[in-house]
Amino acid sequence: MQINGLIKKMHTYLNSNIVQYQLPIGNKLLNMNDLVGEQISLQFNGEIVCSNCKKHINKIYSQGFCYSCCQSLARCDLCIIKPETCHYHLGTCREPEWGLDNCFNPHVVYLANSSGIKVGITRKSNIPSRWIDQGAIVALAILEIDNRLKSGKIEVALKNYVNDKTNWRKMLKNEIEQTNIKKTNNDLLKKIPHLISDLSAIVLDNEVLTINYPVIKYPNKISSLNFEKTPKIKGILQGIKGQYLLLNTGVLNIRKFSSHHITIIY
């Protein structure tokens, strides 16, 4: 079969703790789990369209936008990567209405293990998709707080004691440091009691979430595939983890190629 259209990052949800993946392509959703174990071909057709203004472009910025939109949209600002730099209260947000809707709702500080335990923050409504996108095998929400800026301040404090980055190569090879995430949580919270109190954060007592991915075989060596270097990519889909397709010919980061027009044959 064949399907084509502009792609976006894969939609995800859990079914019995196994991640289900759907790829938005054109106006359809392609169930990617059904293709694991099958030969597939992905052809870049040379068309890239900004996901905001719909302008045809030669290069994307911030995972799907043209340069102009990247410079004008709040969702592309530095504070999205560094929430502790949120500047809404200064009256300088690029899109005040968007900022109010995105940044002033419940946020969660979490621990997740993708290649080793890391700390992160996300909107409460983004759980568990945020953890899935990072390729986490276990995750635990540890604190809830009422806005993005405060969650960023807590994340910065905890980064003194635990990593905030994922080693994506180890994540894709499933080379994951096995640690006790509950114990790490207990140890970390003891280090910032005053900050938790000052920011009125709520200490959570959640269960650890275990996440399993549809993978037949993990790669021994990571070889990144790129549509701009290789417009036609094909191989056996051996699994999906994070936002990556794990082919026997290499790994493809779907999120990186949001807004690209692709033909998939399967």
C-alpha positions in Angstrom: 0.0 0.0 0.0 1.0 3.6 -0.5 0.2 6.8 1.4 1.6 10.3 1.1 1.3 13.8 2.6 2.9 16.2 5.1 4.0 14.4 8.2 4.0 15.5 11.9 5.4 13.9 15.0 3.8 10.6 15.9 0.7 10.5 18.1 1.1 8.2 21.0 -0.9 6.5 23.7 -0.5 3.5 26.0 -2.4 0.2 25.7 -1.5 -2.2 28.6 1.7 -0.2 29.0 2.7 -0.8 25.4 3.1 2.4 23.3 0.8 2.7 20.3 2.1 4.9 17.5 0.1 6.8 14.9 1.8 8.8 12.2 -0.1 11.9 10.9 0.4 11.9 7.2 -1.7 14.2 5.0 -5.2 14.0 6.5 -4.8 10.4 7.8 -3.3 8.6 10.8 -1.1 5.6 9.9 -1.0 2.9 12.6 2.8 2.3 12.8 2.7 -0.6 15.2 1.2 -2.7 12.5 4.3 -2.1 10.3 6.8 -3.4 12.8 8.6 -6.4 11.3 7.6 -5.3 7.8 9.6 -3.8 4.9 8.8 -0.1 4.4 9.9 2.7 2.1 9.8 6.4 2.9 10.4 8.9 0.0 10.9 12.6 0.6 9.1 14.4 -2.2 11.1 17.7 -2.0 8.2 19.7 -0.4 8.4 21.4 3.0 5.5 23.5 4.3 5.6 25.6 7.5 3.2 24.1 10.0 2.0 27.6 11.0 1.8 29.9 8.0 1.8 27.1 5.4 4.4 28.8 3.3 6.6 26.5 1.1 10.1 26.6 2.4 13.6 25.1 1.9 14.5 24.6 5.6 12.6 24.1 8.8 13.3 25.6 12.2 12.1 24.4 15.6 10.6 21.2 14.2 8.2 22.4 11.5 8.3 26.2 11.2 9.7 28.7 8.7 12.3 31.2 9.9 9.9 34.1 10.2 7.4 32.1 12.3 10.3 30.7 14.4 11.2 34.3 15.3 7.7 35.5 16.0 6.0 32.5 17.8 6.1 32.1 21.5 6.2 28.3 21.1 9.6 28.7 19.4 11.1 31.1 22.0 14.1 30.1 24.2 11.9 29.9 27.3 10.3 26.7 25.8 13.6 25.0 26.2 14.5 26.8 29.4 11.3 27.3 31.3 13.1 29.1 34.1 13.5 32.0 31.7 9.8 32.5 31.1 9.3 36.3 30.7 5.5 36.5 30.6 5.4 38.6 33.8 7.6 41.1 32.1 5.1 41.8 29.4 7.4 40.6 26.7 5.8 37.3 25.6 5.6 37.0 21.8 2.0 35.7 22.0 0.4 36.7 25.3 -2.8 34.7 24.7 -0.9 31.6 23.8 1.5 32.0 26.7 -1.4 32.4 29.1 -3.0 29.2 27.8 0.3 27.2 27.6 2.3 28.3 30.7 -0.3 29.1 33.3 -1.8 25.7 33.9 -0.7 22.8 36.0 2.8 21.6 35.3 4.6 18.5 36.7 8.2 18.0 37.7 9.2 14.4 36.9 11.9 11.9 36.9 12.3 9.6 33.9 14.8 6.9 32.8 15.6 6.9 29.1 19.3 6.2 29.4 19.7 7.0 33.1 17.5 9.0 35.5 16.9 12.6 34.4 14.7 15.4 35.7 12.3 17.3 33.5 9.1 19.3 33.5 6.0 19.2 31.4 2.4 20.3 31.4 0.2 17.9 33.3 -1.9 17.3 30.2 1.3 16.1 28.3 1.6 13.0 30.5 2.5 10.3 29.4 3.3 11.5 25.8 6.2 13.6 27.0 7.9 10.5 28.6 7.2 8.4 25.5 8.7 11.0 23.2 11.9 10.8 25.3 12.0 7.0 25.1 11.6 6.6 28.9 11.1 3.0 30.2 10.0 4.2 33.6 8.8 7.6 34.8 7.4 9.2 37.9 5.7 12.6 38.5 7.1 14.0 41.7 5.8 17.5 42.1 2.8 19.5 40.7 2.9 23.3 40.4 0.7 25.9 39.0 2.8 27.4 36.2 5.7 26.8 33.9 8.1 29.4 35.4 7.9 27.8 38.9 8.4 24.3 37.5 11.5 25.5 35.7 13.0 26.9 38.9 12.6 23.6 40.6 14.1 21.8 37.6 17.1 24.1 37.7 17.6 23.3 41.4 17.4 19.6 40.9 19.8 19.7 38.0 22.5 20.2 40.6 21.9 16.6 41.7 20.6 14.7 38.6 21.0 14.9 34.9 18.5 16.8 32.7 19.5 15.2 29.4 18.9 11.9 27.6 21.8 10.1 25.8 19.7 9.4 22.7 22.1 6.8 21.3 22.0 4.8 24.5 18.2 5.2 24.6 17.9 3.7 21.1 20.3 0.9 21.8 18.4 0.2 25.0 21.6 0.6 27.1 19.8 2.0 30.1 21.3 2.4 33.6 19.0 0.5 36.0 18.3 2.6 39.1 15.6 2.9 41.8 13.6 5.9 40.7 11.5 6.0 43.9 14.7 6.2 46.0 16.1 8.9 43.8 12.9 10.8 44.2 13.0 10.6 48.0 16.6 11.7 48.1 16.1 14.6 45.8 13.0 16.0 47.6 15.1 16.2 50.8 17.5 18.6 49.1 15.0 21.3 48.2 12.3 21.4 51.0 12.4 25.2 51.2 12.0 25.8 47.5 9.1 23.4 47.4 7.4 25.4 50.2 8.3 28.8 48.8 6.8 27.9 45.4 3.7 26.1 46.9 4.5 22.9 45.0 2.5 19.8 45.7 4.5 16.7 46.6 3.0 13.8 44.7 2.8 10.2 45.8 2.3 8.6 42.3 3.1 5.1 41.2 6.0 4.6 38.8 4.8 4.2 35.2 6.5 1.4 33.2 6.5 2.0 29.4 7.2 -0.7 26.8 7.9 -0.1 23.2 7.0 -2.0 20.0 10.6 -3.2 19.3 11.7 -6.6 17.8 15.4 -5.8 17.8 17.4 -2.9 19.1 20.3 -1.6 17.0 23.9 -2.5 18.1 25.2 0.6 16.3 23.4 3.9 15.7 23.4 5.2 12.1 21.2 8.2 11.6 19.1 8.5 8.5 18.3 11.9 6.9 15.9 12.7 4.1 18.0 15.6 3.0 21.0 13.3 2.4 19.0 10.2 1.4 15.6 11.2 -0.1 14.5 7.5 -0.3 14.9 5.5 2.9 13.9 1.8 3.1 14.4 -1.1 5.3 12.7 -3.5 7.7 11.0 -1.6 10.6 12.5 -3.4 13.6 10.8 -1.1 16.2 9.7 2.3 17.3 11.0 4.2 20.4 10.7 7.8 21.3 10.0 9.5 18.0 12.4 7.2 16.1 11.8 4.5 13.6 14.3 1.8 14.1 15.1 0.3 10.7 17.6 -2.4 9.9 19.3 0.3 7.8 19.5 3.0 10.4 17.3 5.2 12.7 15.0 8.0 11.5 13.9 10.8 13.8 10.3 11.5 12.6 10.0 14.6 14.7 13.0 16.2 13.0 11.2 16.0 9.6 7.8 17.4 10.6 6.3 19.4 7.7 8.1 17.3 5.1 6.0 15.7 2.3 6.6 12.0 2.4 5.4 9.0 0.4 5.3 5.7 2.5 5.1 2.4 0.8 4.3 -0.7 2.9 
